[in-house]
């Protein structure tokens, strides 16, 4: 089969967004099942990797990488059906979809695109995140449009978490299939040694490294929550740690100064690094912290846990789903700074909590690529 995958953002091995990493894993898995796959992006570098064609349609005629701000400036906040239709018309001009047997789409912004073609929507944006990104009116309009397709023979909806599949079923009456994201663990490995990575990025080899493997978006991802928790540590413990934020996309640069000033005022060593490959960040991590207020799935949590890295997680539904039966997880009370500080203190002061533990096979099997791609192909 010929399959088209449509994604808003640029995709490469340097991608830090969970959706982008999901697209790579899905596309590679479909290729291994003898399908032809083209991935279309609003921006980025056209290239071919592992048999997958990644195609920049240059939707906005700019050399810059597209982000939510560019989309809003061009199409508005999607508070009316007109925005969805305008985007659909623009994409239909750019992409010849007739040659494909099926389309997989990674945003509800595409609800009016190719509605007479067989298509699967993977829902990467939960209600909180959608409203945060696009506003209340847009969120209400999106649900209204979703309801139009609840009985469509061409349209299928997938959510990676049971919790949000149920939430969207309640909101739209649509049938939402649950297919957890899977991980290509080979993509998370690197031949570089810790010493080489530390030297390359100017890291302090002697300090315990707390890695935050997600975007620096301030409201959903809450990077400041971790920093505030570390501010509560004793001075001697502060000297032993180095916080490494990995998710510096250009739209978040304006938040960096606040993080740096807070760290400096409280004698905490932080680094903000865009790693060449996320595998390098995981390699040097003594433990990871994911303080997200909300996640539709939690790709970074899955990556960290599958590598056996001690992983501190906020108490949210999707993290709880992923963490179940994996002893590398340490869940703190929902967005509770004091409780997060206690988890950090516990880990840095007891070597047994810093050990990487291989997850049990039953847990790993839930996130195997072959089962994941079979689930998608069964819908197709």
Buried (B, 14 or more C-beta within 10 A) or exposed (E): EEBBBBBBBBBEEEBBBBBBBBBBBBBBBBBEBEBBBBBBBBBBEEEEBEEBBBBBBBBBEEEEBBBBEBBBEBBBBBBEBEBBBBBBEBBEEBBEBEEBEBBBBBBBBBBBBBBEBBBBBBBBBBBBBBBBBBBEEBBEBBBEBBEBBEEEEEBBBBBBBBBBBBBBBEBBEBEBBBBBBBBBBEBBEBEBEBEBBBEEBEBEEEBBBBBBBBBBBBEBBBBBBBBBBBBBBEEEBBEBBBBBBBBBBEBBEEBBEEBEEBBEEBEBBBBBBEBBBBBBBBBBBBBBBBBBBBBBBBBBBBBBBBBBBBBBBBBBBBBBBBBEEBBBBBBBEEBBBEBBBBBBBEBBEEEEBBEEEEBEEEBBEBBBBEEBBEBBBEBB
